[in-house]
Structure formats: C-alpha cells, structure tokens
C-alpha cells in the first residue's frame, strides 16, 4: 500500500539525509543542520511530503514558497519543487506521481497560482535526476532552457506570471598577497551544505594566506544580489565536481592559487 503524508518526526532523519541513513557522520551532521532548516521553512508554508510503501520509506518531495526558495527560480505566487526523490526499489509504483499530486493539491489549497520545477536533461550524461520528460508527462510546460537546466511550470490560474531563472552576478575582488575563496552555498541542498563545511575546514588549514568570503543563499538579500545558490571561486576561477567538492580537490586548488600568487609577487618585486 502506498501512503503519502506530511513529514512526521519519524521521517525527519530519512528526509534530512536525502535517504542516506546511517552512511556517515558527515551526512548525519549535515542532516541535523538541514532538519533545523526544514522545520523553520515549514513554519513559513513549505511542504515536506514523504511516501511509504508497505510501511517503509519510499521517497520524498519538497514544496517551497518561491519567496523562500534558496535554489531559485524567481517569481511570485508559485510553489517550487526543488527535489523529488524515489528509492530505486520503489520506482514504477506511482510514488513520484502521488508525491507531486499531493504537493499540487496543497498548493491550490494554499492559494498558490501554480507550481514550478527546475528539471534536467542529460545531466552528467544521463536523465537520472529530475528528468524533464517526467514532469512533461505530469502536465508541466517548459518556460525556459539553458544548457542542462529546463524550467517548467503548471499554472492553476491565467493571472500569474511565469517564473525565470536566477541570473548569476559575480565580480571577483582580490586581496593583495592572499588567495580569495568566494563560497556561495545553501543549506537546503545536502551537496552544497556538505561541501561548504569542507571548504571552511580546508581554508582554515592555510591560515591568513587564504581569505574566505561566504554568501549563504538562505539570506534572501544575498541570493537576490548575486543569484548564485551554489559555487566555489578560487581567485575568481570556479572549481566544481558536480558532487560534493572533495577536500583534496579544494586543497589542490588553493595550493595552485597560492603558487601562482607567489610567482606574481616575485615578478612584481
């Protein structure tokens, strides 16, 4: 039997760890931080839906008021679905469709004028996460596309404006004799939250030779100013892995930047 319900206390660990239950202390620490954020977002009208098959966790989905969506997009009177996840063993059982249907039903009851989602095509060479075709089958229409991202929506009323992508606004500002790390992150995304912790730890290893600037997307003014929910820049150059940035990768990027800075310093001397 399939049951979809609002997140209960016994679901919080499953949802806040993105189903990675008892996998690592790092994920558990991240889950604790995300659980606190989720409870705060729920007080602001966010939905946290959990699916169970024969009494066991099978998946989850979020519905976030667009004015509180740290991942974007931007717009008004809409609910955002930033993530829909169904366990492999539960696929083909109608779990995702039921989760989305529950969010849409609640969005209408809340007076929202539609639901929007950022889906993907060919992400990392496969359509395994939030595939465009899946949401199109659920009646969502494409609003805009850029690279692998596709913005879709389902509007409930004709008097609502379409959402739009965040438009990144970043300008590097250096610091003489030191490497500058600009960390854009959000606590909502497990990957972003974990890599933010790793960046902090690695930067601390280099002492005052590295300057770390943080730009948390949960701060609405910060998100609107820069419109970057997740990125790591080292002396103005972005580094990324898709998955959580590995500590050794961050460390290597800082060493290269420091070596380059030392070389420039010698040349100037």
Order of alpha helices (4+ residues) and beta strands (2+ residues): beta-alpha-alpha-beta-beta-beta-beta-alpha-beta-alpha-beta-beta-beta-alpha-beta-alpha-beta-beta-alpha
